[in-house]
Amino acid sequence: MSFGRPPSINIGFKPSAPDRGSFPLDHYGECKDKMLVYMQCLKENSSNSTPCRALSKDYLNCRMQKGLMERDDWSNLGLHNVDGRKMEKSENQSKKT
């Protein structure tokens, strides 16, 4: 009987990269402010997330810049037709009225 490590660790265990769509947690809060704004938008627009698409793009862009996820085409993420500046301006104007 052995009370050491499980046999799988001793016999050629090789770590593998995470599956596509999973990425490291933001342990240092590098994109936390963008995530909080995005989550607040989702909460306010629970029945329609369209107004939050620019914030989603901003958040994902932060994650890509900080190395928290692999850089990918916006078209693969479903955000190729989102212009963050235009949507943020229109969202700010709608809040004022």
N, CA, C and O atoms as CSV, one atom per row, in Angstrom:
chain,resi,resn,atom,element,x,y,z
A,1,MET,N,N,0.826,-1.188,0.000
A,1,MET,CA,C,0.000,0.000,0.000
A,1,MET,C,C,0.865,1.244,0.000
A,1,MET,O,O,1.836,1.339,0.751
A,2,SER,N,N,0.512,2.184,-0.837
A,2,SER,CA,C,1.271,3.427,-0.913
A,2,SER,C,C,0.380,4.599,-0.520
A,2,SER,O,O,-0.759,4.720,-0.972
A,3,PHE,N,N,0.926,5.448,0.324
A,3,PHE,CA,C,0.171,6.635,0.729
A,3,PHE,C,C,0.770,7.896,0.112
A,3,PHE,O,O,0.546,8.997,0.615
A,4,GLY,N,N,1.510,7.747,-0.947
A,4,GLY,CA,C,2.142,8.871,-1.641
A,4,GLY,C,C,1.184,9.511,-2.626
A,4,GLY,O,O,-0.028,9.535,-2.415
A,5,ARG,N,N,1.733,10.013,-3.671
A,5,ARG,CA,C,0.936,10.658,-4.717
A,5,ARG,C,C,0.084,9.646,-5.461
A,5,ARG,O,O,0.413,8.461,-5.512
A,6,PRO,N,N,-1.015,10.123,-6.038
A,6,PRO,CA,C,-1.805,9.224,-6.889
A,6,PRO,C,C,-0.967,8.771,-8.084
A,6,PRO,O,O,-0.119,9.526,-8.560
A,7,PRO,N,N,-1.188,7.567,-8.567
A,7,PRO,CA,C,-0.359,7.037,-9.651
A,7,PRO,C,C,-0.371,7.883,-10.913
A,7,PRO,O,O,0.623,7.888,-11.640
A,8,SER,N,N,-1.448,8.596,-11.206
A,8,SER,CA,C,-1.515,9.380,-12.448
A,8,SER,C,C,-0.472,10.487,-12.475
A,8,SER,O,O,-0.032,10.885,-13.554
A,9,ILE,N,N,-0.072,10.987,-11.331
A,9,ILE,CA,C,0.922,12.055,-11.292
A,9,ILE,C,C,2.319,11.497,-11.558
A,9,ILE,O,O,3.145,12.150,-12.195
A,10,ASN,N,N,2.567,10.317,-11.078
A,10,ASN,CA,C,3.891,9.713,-11.239
A,10,ASN,C,C,4.135,9.195,-12.651
A,10,ASN,O,O,5.284,9.090,-13.080
A,11,ILE,N,N,3.085,8.876,-13.367
A,11,ILE,CA,C,3.234,8.256,-14.685
A,11,ILE,C,C,2.891,9.253,-15.782
A,11,ILE,O,O,1.760,9.276,-16.267
A,12,GLY,N,N,3.834,10.058,-16.168
A,12,GLY,CA,C,3.722,10.924,-17.331
A,12,GLY,C,C,2.546,11.877,-17.370
A,12,GLY,O,O,1.928,12.020,-18.425
A,13,PHE,N,N,2.215,12.518,-16.304
A,13,PHE,CA,C,1.137,13.515,-16.320
A,13,PHE,C,C,1.591,14.737,-17.098
A,13,PHE,O,O,2.651,15.295,-16.816
A,14,LYS,N,N,0.790,15.161,-18.082
A,14,LYS,CA,C,1.120,16.343,-18.885
A,14,LYS,C,C,-0.040,17.324,-18.821
A,14,LYS,O,O,-1.158,16.981,-19.206
A,15,PRO,N,N,0.206,18.543,-18.342
A,15,PRO,CA,C,-0.869,19.530,-18.322
A,15,PRO,C,C,-1.210,19.956,-19.746
A,15,PRO,O,O,-0.357,19.941,-20.633
A,16,SER,N,N,-2.460,20.333,-19.948
A,16,SER,CA,C,-2.879,20.777,-21.276
A,16,SER,C,C,-3.510,22.161,-21.180
A,16,SER,O,O,-3.968,22.578,-20.116
A,17,ALA,N,N,-3.524,22.850,-22.285
A,17,ALA,CA,C,-4.119,24.183,-22.336
A,17,ALA,C,C,-5.621,24.081,-22.122
A,17,ALA,O,O,-6.223,23.054,-22.435
A,18,PRO,N,N,-6.239,25.149,-21.583
A,18,PRO,CA,C,-7.692,25.110,-21.392
A,18,PRO,C,C,-8.433,25.063,-22.712
A,18,PRO,O,O,-7.904,25.478,-23.744
A,19,ASP,N,N,-9.643,24.564,-22.682
A,19,ASP,CA,C,-10.483,24.518,-23.875
A,19,ASP,C,C,-10.797,25.927,-24.346
A,19,ASP,O,O,-10.757,26.883,-23.571
A,20,ARG,N,N,-11.108,26.037,-25.616
A,20,ARG,CA,C,-11.492,27.327,-26.173
A,20,ARG,C,C,-12.729,27.829,-25.427
A,20,ARG,O,O,-13.678,27.078,-25.201
A,21,GLY,N,N,-12.705,29.087,-25.054
A,21,GLY,CA,C,-13.827,29.669,-24.330
A,21,GLY,C,C,-13.564,29.764,-22.839
A,21,GLY,O,O,-14.284,30.469,-22.133
A,22,SER,N,N,-12.552,29.073,-22.348
A,22,SER,CA,C,-12.201,29.226,-20.941
A,22,SER,C,C,-10.892,30.006,-20.872
A,22,SER,O,O,-10.013,29.844,-21.719
A,23,PHE,N,N,-10.777,30.830,-19.881
A,23,PHE,CA,C,-9.599,31.676,-19.766
A,23,PHE,C,C,-9.322,31.947,-18.295
A,23,PHE,O,O,-10.201,31.755,-17.454
A,24,PRO,N,N,-8.116,32.390,-17.975
A,24,PRO,CA,C,-7.741,32.588,-16.574
A,24,PRO,C,C,-8.599,33.646,-15.879
A,24,PRO,O,O,-9.074,34.599,-16.497
A,25,LEU,N,N,-8.777,33.447,-14.597
A,25,LEU,CA,C,-9.482,34.440,-13.800
A,25,LEU,C,C,-8.625,35.696,-13.681
A,25,LEU,O,O,-7.400,35.638,-13.787
A,26,ASP,N,N,-9.267,36.800,-13.465
A,26,ASP,CA,C,-8.596,38.086,-13.332
A,26,ASP,C,C,-8.241,38.291,-11.853
A,26,ASP,O,O,-8.862,39.098,-11.162
A,27,HIS,N,N,-7.233,37.550,-11.383
A,27,HIS,CA,C,-6.879,37.549,-9.963
A,27,HIS,C,C,-6.464,38.930,-9.455
A,27,HIS,O,O,-6.687,39.249,-8.287
A,28,TYR,N,N,-5.868,39.742,-10.308
A,28,TYR,CA,C,-5.375,41.050,-9.875
A,28,TYR,C,C,-6.360,42.175,-10.176
A,28,TYR,O,O,-6.043,43.341,-9.941
A,29,GLY,N,N,-7.523,41.860,-10.680
A,29,GLY,CA,C,-8.555,42.854,-10.943
A,29,GLY,C,C,-8.188,43.853,-12.022
A,29,GLY,O,O,-8.599,45.012,-11.966
A,30,GLU,N,N,-7.416,43.411,-13.002
A,30,GLU,CA,C,-6.956,44.319,-14.058
A,30,GLU,C,C,-8.105,44.843,-14.914
A,30,GLU,O,O,-8.025,45.954,-15.439
A,31,CYS,N,N,-9.156,44.072,-15.061
A,31,CYS,CA,C,-10.297,44.484,-15.878
A,31,CYS,C,C,-11.582,44.541,-15.049
A,31,CYS,O,O,-12.682,44.529,-15.600
A,32,LYS,N,N,-11.439,44.603,-13.745
A,32,LYS,CA,C,-12.594,44.544,-12.863
A,32,LYS,C,C,-13.547,45.714,-13.076
A,32,LYS,O,O,-14.763,45.524,-13.069
A,33,ASP,N,N,-13.011,46.928,-13.266
A,33,ASP,CA,C,-13.877,48.088,-13.461
A,33,ASP,C,C,-14.746,47.941,-14.702
A,33,ASP,O,O,-15.929,48.281,-14.678
A,34,LYS,N,N,-14.167,47.440,-15.777
A,34,LYS,CA,C,-14.925,47.242,-17.022
A,34,LYS,C,C,-15.963,46.127,-16.844
A,34,LYS,O,O,-17.070,46.213,-17.375
A,35,MET,N,N,-15.601,45.095,-16.101
A,35,MET,CA,C,-16.523,43.997,-15.848
A,35,MET,C,C,-17.710,44.472,-15.017
A,35,MET,O,O,-18.847,44.083,-15.284
A,36,LEU,N,N,-17.455,45.310,-14.011
A,36,LEU,CA,C,-18.544,45.798,-13.156
A,36,LEU,C,C,-19.521,46.678,-13.939
A,36,LEU,O,O,-20.733,46.582,-13.750
A,37,VAL,N,N,-18.996,47.527,-14.812
A,37,VAL,CA,C,-19.860,48.373,-15.647
A,37,VAL,C,C,-20.704,47.501,-16.567
A,37,VAL,O,O,-21.899,47.742,-16.737
A,38,TYR,N,N,-20.080,46.488,-17.160
A,38,TYR,CA,C,-20.787,45.564,-18.054
A,38,TYR,C,C,-21.875,44.793,-17.296
A,38,TYR,O,O,-22.997,44.664,-17.785
A,39,MET,N,N,-21.551,44.289,-16.123
A,39,MET,CA,C,-22.521,43.529,-15.331
A,39,MET,C,C,-23.683,44.415,-14.878
A,39,MET,O,O,-24.827,43.963,-14.833
A,40,GLN,N,N,-23.393,45.675,-14.542
A,40,GLN,CA,C,-24.458,46.601,-14.152
A,40,GLN,C,C,-25.392,46.859,-15.333
A,40,GLN,O,O,-26.610,46.928,-15.168
A,41,CYS,N,N,-24.816,46.998,-16.517
A,41,CYS,CA,C,-25.628,47.189,-17.718
A,41,CYS,C,C,-26.526,45.973,-17.952
A,41,CYS,O,O,-27.704,46.127,-18.277
A,42,LEU,N,N,-25.982,44.779,-17.792
A,42,LEU,CA,C,-26.786,43.570,-17.976
A,42,LEU,C,C,-27.920,43.503,-16.958
A,42,LEU,O,O,-29.024,43.062,-17.278
A,43,LYS,N,N,-27.646,43.939,-15.743
A,43,LYS,CA,C,-28.675,43.917,-14.699
A,43,LYS,C,C,-29.792,44.908,-15.030
A,43,LYS,O,O,-30.970,44.605,-14.846
A,44,GLU,N,N,-29.415,46.094,-15.520
A,44,GLU,CA,C,-30.400,47.124,-15.857
A,44,GLU,C,C,-31.207,46.768,-17.099
A,44,GLU,O,O,-32.349,47.201,-17.253
A,45,ASN,N,N,-30.608,45.977,-17.982
A,45,ASN,CA,C,-31.260,45.601,-19.246
A,45,ASN,C,C,-31.460,44.093,-19.302
A,45,ASN,O,O,-31.028,43.446,-20.256
A,46,SER,N,N,-32.098,43.538,-18.305
A,46,SER,CA,C,-32.201,42.082,-18.198
A,46,SER,C,C,-32.961,41.436,-19.348
A,46,SER,O,O,-32.718,40.275,-19.676
A,47,SER,N,N,-33.874,42.172,-19.959
A,47,SER,CA,C,-34.642,41.575,-21.048
A,47,SER,C,C,-34.033,41.833,-22.428
A,47,SER,O,O,-34.449,41.223,-23.413
A,48,ASN,N,N,-33.042,42.743,-22.503
A,48,ASN,CA,C,-32.434,43.084,-23.786
A,48,ASN,C,C,-30.979,43.480,-23.547
A,48,ASN,O,O,-30.709,44.560,-23.022
A,49,SER,N,N,-30.052,42.621,-23.925
A,49,SER,CA,C,-28.638,42.901,-23.679
A,49,SER,C,C,-27.973,43.719,-24.782
A,49,SER,O,O,-26.781,44.014,-24.692
A,50,THR,N,N,-28.714,44.086,-25.813
A,50,THR,CA,C,-28.147,44.834,-26.936
A,50,THR,C,C,-27.442,46.125,-26.504
A,50,THR,O,O,-26.367,46.418,-27.025
A,51,PRO,N,N,-28.001,46.906,-25.576
A,51,PRO,CA,C,-27.297,48.137,-25.176
A,51,PRO,C,C,-25.936,47.871,-24.514
A,51,PRO,O,O,-25.134,48.795,-24.373
A,52,CYS,N,N,-25.675,46.659,-24.118
A,52,CYS,CA,C,-24.445,46.331,-23.393
A,52,CYS,C,C,-23.349,45.772,-24.295
A,52,CYS,O,O,-22.259,45.457,-23.817
A,53,ARG,N,N,-23.619,45.647,-25.574
A,53,ARG,CA,C,-22.642,45.026,-26.478
A,53,ARG,C,C,-21.332,45.789,-26.548
A,53,ARG,O,O,-20.268,45.172,-26.607
A,54,ALA,N,N,-21.378,47.110,-26.544
A,54,ALA,CA,C,-20.141,47.905,-26.586
A,54,ALA,C,C,-19.337,47.696,-25.313
A,54,ALA,O,O,-18.108,47.649,-25.350
A,55,LEU,N,N,-20.031,47.572,-24.189
A,55,LEU,CA,C,-19.343,47.336,-22.921
A,55,LEU,C,C,-18.719,45.941,-22.900
A,55,LEU,O,O,-17.643,45.740,-22.337
A,56,SER,N,N,-19.400,44.992,-23.514
A,56,SER,CA,C,-18.860,43.644,-23.627
A,56,SER,C,C,-17.578,43.658,-24.450
A,56,SER,O,O,-16.589,43.019,-24.091
A,57,LYS,N,N,-17.606,44.385,-25.546
A,57,LYS,CA,C,-16.432,44.486,-26.409
A,57,LYS,C,C,-15.283,45.163,-25.669
A,57,LYS,O,O,-14.133,44.744,-25.798
A,58,ASP,N,N,-15.582,46.194,-24.903
A,58,ASP,CA,C,-14.570,46.901,-24.126
A,58,ASP,C,C,-13.946,45.973,-23.086
A,58,ASP,O,O,-12.728,45.966,-22.905
A,59,TYR,N,N,-14.781,45.195,-22.409
A,59,TYR,CA,C,-14.305,44.256,-21.393
A,59,TYR,C,C,-13.423,43.175,-22.012
A,59,TYR,O,O,-12.344,42.882,-21.497
A,60,LEU,N,N,-13.877,42.584,-23.110
A,60,LEU,CA,C,-13.090,41.537,-23.763
A,60,LEU,C,C,-11.782,42.086,-24.325
A,60,LEU,O,O,-10.759,41.402,-24.310
A,61,ASN,N,N,-11.819,43.312,-24.816
A,61,ASN,CA,C,-10.602,43.944,-25.314
A,61,ASN,C,C,-9.590,44.125,-24.182
A,61,ASN,O,O,-8.394,43.901,-24.371
A,62,CYS,N,N,-10.069,44.524,-23.024
A,62,CYS,CA,C,-9.190,44.654,-21.856
A,62,CYS,C,C,-8.551,43.305,-21.531
A,62,CYS,O,O,-7.346,43.230,-21.291
A,63,ARG,N,N,-9.354,42.242,-21.524
A,63,ARG,CA,C,-8.836,40.909,-21.209
A,63,ARG,C,C,-7.779,40.473,-22.225
A,63,ARG,O,O,-6.774,39.863,-21.858
A,64,MET,N,N,-8.009,40.788,-23.507
A,64,MET,CA,C,-7.040,40.417,-24.533
A,64,MET,C,C,-5.748,41.211,-24.371
A,64,MET,O,O,-4.658,40.657,-24.519
A,65,GLN,N,N,-5.859,42.496,-24.069
A,65,GLN,CA,C,-4.671,43.332,-23.905
A,65,GLN,C,C,-3.839,42.917,-22.700
A,65,GLN,O,O,-2.613,43.023,-22.731
A,66,LYS,N,N,-4.482,42.451,-21.651
A,66,LYS,CA,C,-3.783,42.071,-20.421
A,66,LYS,C,C,-3.326,40.616,-20.437
A,66,LYS,O,O,-2.729,40.149,-19.466
A,67,GLY,N,N,-3.593,39.899,-21.515
A,67,GLY,CA,C,-3.168,38.511,-21.624
A,67,GLY,C,C,-4.030,37.542,-20.826
A,67,GLY,O,O,-3.595,36.435,-20.510
A,68,LEU,N,N,-5.253,37.958,-20.501
A,68,LEU,CA,C,-6.157,37.091,-19.743
A,68,LEU,C,C,-6.986,36.196,-20.655
A,68,LEU,O,O,-7.689,35.298,-20.191
A,69,MET,N,N,-6.896,36.445,-21.931
A,69,MET,CA,C,-7.504,35.562,-22.915
A,69,MET,C,C,-6.761,35.755,-24.230
A,69,MET,O,O,-6.138,36.792,-24.459
A,70,GLU,N,N,-6.834,34.763,-25.073
A,70,GLU,CA,C,-6.142,34.815,-26.351
A,70,GLU,C,C,-6.832,35.820,-27.271
A,70,GLU,O,O,-8.061,35.889,-27.311
A,71,ARG,N,N,-6.047,36.589,-28.002
A,71,ARG,CA,C,-6.613,37.551,-28.941
A,71,ARG,C,C,-7.369,36.799,-30.028
A,71,ARG,O,O,-6.895,35.789,-30.549
A,72,ASP,N,N,-8.543,37.303,-30.358
A,72,ASP,CA,C,-9.388,36.654,-31.358
A,72,ASP,C,C,-10.064,37.726,-32.195
A,72,ASP,O,O,-10.174,38.879,-31.776
A,73,ASP,N,N,-10.512,37.342,-33.371
A,73,ASP,CA,C,-11.247,38.255,-34.254
A,73,ASP,C,C,-12.578,38.624,-33.617
A,73,ASP,O,O,-13.235,37.786,-32.998
A,74,TRP,N,N,-12.970,39.884,-33.773
A,74,TRP,CA,C,-14.265,40.312,-33.228
A,74,TRP,C,C,-15.407,39.555,-33.891
A,74,TRP,O,O,-16.443,39.321,-33.269
A,75,SER,N,N,-15.220,39.171,-35.153
A,75,SER,CA,C,-16.289,38.420,-35.833
A,75,SER,C,C,-16.490,37.051,-35.178
A,75,SER,O,O,-17.613,36.549,-35.132
A,76,ASN,N,N,-15.422,36.446,-34.676
A,76,ASN,CA,C,-15.548,35.163,-33.975
A,76,ASN,C,C,-16.266,35.320,-32.635
A,76,ASN,O,O,-16.866,34.373,-32.127
A,77,LEU,N,N,-16.196,36.518,-32.075
A,77,LEU,CA,C,-16.833,36.786,-30.783
A,77,LEU,C,C,-18.229,37.389,-30.954
A,77,LEU,O,O,-18.912,37.677,-29.971
A,78,GLY,N,N,-18.646,37.577,-32.206
A,78,GLY,CA,C,-19.972,38.131,-32.470
A,78,GLY,C,C,-20.062,39.625,-32.244
A,78,GLY,O,O,-21.155,40.161,-32.057
A,79,LEU,N,N,-18.916,40.310,-32.260
A,79,LEU,CA,C,-18.906,41.748,-31.978
A,79,LEU,C,C,-18.256,42.562,-33.091
A,79,LEU,O,O,-17.819,43.688,-32.857
A,80,HIS,N,N,-18.189,42.008,-34.293
A,80,HIS,CA,C,-17.515,42.696,-35.392
A,80,HIS,C,C,-18.238,43.972,-35.840
A,80,HIS,O,O,-17.600,44.881,-36.371
A,81,ASN,N,N,-19.547,44.053,-35.636
A,81,ASN,CA,C,-20.299,45.226,-36.084
A,81,ASN,C,C,-20.594,46.204,-34.944
A,81,ASN,O,O,-21.437,47.089,-35.091
A,82,VAL,N,N,-19.909,46.051,-33.817
A,82,VAL,CA,C,-20.139,46.922,-32.668
A,82,VAL,C,C,-19.055,47.983,-32.625
A,82,VAL,O,O,-17.863,47.679,-32.575
A,83,ASP,N,N,-19.489,49.229,-32.645
A,83,ASP,CA,C,-18.561,50.343,-32.486
A,83,ASP,C,C,-18.756,50.880,-31.076
A,83,ASP,O,O,-19.763,51.529,-30.793
A,84,GLY,N,N,-17.824,50.621,-30.211
A,84,GLY,CA,C,-17.940,50.984,-28.806
A,84,GLY,C,C,-18.224,52.452,-28.572
A,84,GLY,O,O,-19.051,52.788,-27.724
A,85,ARG,N,N,-17.562,53.333,-29.297
A,85,ARG,CA,C,-17.732,54.779,-29.073
A,85,ARG,C,C,-19.154,55.217,-29.401
A,85,ARG,O,O,-19.758,55.975,-28.643
A,86,LYS,N,N,-19.691,54.749,-30.518
A,86,LYS,CA,C,-21.046,55.151,-30.913
A,86,LYS,C,C,-22.080,54.657,-29.913
A,86,LYS,O,O,-22.983,55.400,-29.529
A,87,MET,N,N,-21.949,53.406,-29.493
A,87,MET,CA,C,-22.933,52.836,-28.580
A,87,MET,C,C,-22.872,53.500,-27.212
A,87,MET,O,O,-23.913,53.733,-26.597
A,88,GLU,N,N,-21.659,53.812,-26.716
A,88,GLU,CA,C,-21.533,54.465,-25.421
A,88,GLU,C,C,-22.155,55.853,-25.464
A,88,GLU,O,O,-22.823,56.263,-24.515
A,89,LYS,N,N,-21.938,56.590,-26.578
A,89,LYS,CA,C,-22.519,57.930,-26.706
A,89,LYS,C,C,-24.037,57.861,-26.717
A,89,LYS,O,O,-24.706,58.635,-26.032
A,90,SER,N,N,-24.580,56.929,-27.496
A,90,SER,CA,C,-26.031,56.832,-27.576
A,90,SER,C,C,-26.627,56.377,-26.237
A,90,SER,O,O,-27.721,56.794,-25.857
A,91,GLU,N,N,-25.891,55.521,-25.537
A,91,GLU,CA,C,-26.363,55.058,-24.230
A,91,GLU,C,C,-26.354,56.204,-23.215
A,91,GLU,O,O,-27.290,56.351,-22.429
A,92,ASN,N,N,-25.291,57.013,-23.238
A,92,ASN,CA,C,-25.215,58.158,-22.323
A,92,ASN,C,C,-26.303,59.179,-22.620
A,92,ASN,O,O,-26.859,59.775,-21.697
A,93,GLN,N,N,-26.615,59.389,-23.896
A,93,GLN,CA,C,-27.670,60.328,-24.266
A,93,GLN,C,C,-29.036,59.832,-23.821
A,93,GLN,O,O,-29.871,60.621,-23.380
A,94,SER,N,N,-29.268,58.523,-23.933
A,94,SER,CA,C,-30.568,57.983,-23.541
A,94,SER,C,C,-30.761,58.050,-22.027
A,94,SER,O,O,-31.893,58.154,-21.556
A,95,LYS,N,N,-29.672,57.993,-21.261
A,95,LYS,CA,C,-29.769,58.111,-19.807
A,95,LYS,C,C,-30.082,59.531,-19.396
A,95,LYS,O,O,-30.728,59.744,-18.370
A,96,LYS,N,N,-29.634,60.524,-20.183
A,96,LYS,CA,C,-29.861,61.931,-19.858
A,96,LYS,C,C,-31.313,62.330,-20.068
A,96,LYS,O,O,-31.831,63.203,-19.372
A,97,THR,N,N,-31.967,61.687,-21.031
A,97,THR,CA,C,-33.360,62.081,-21.347
A,97,THR,C,C,-34.358,61.373,-20.493
A,97,THR,O,O,-35.560,61.594,-20.636
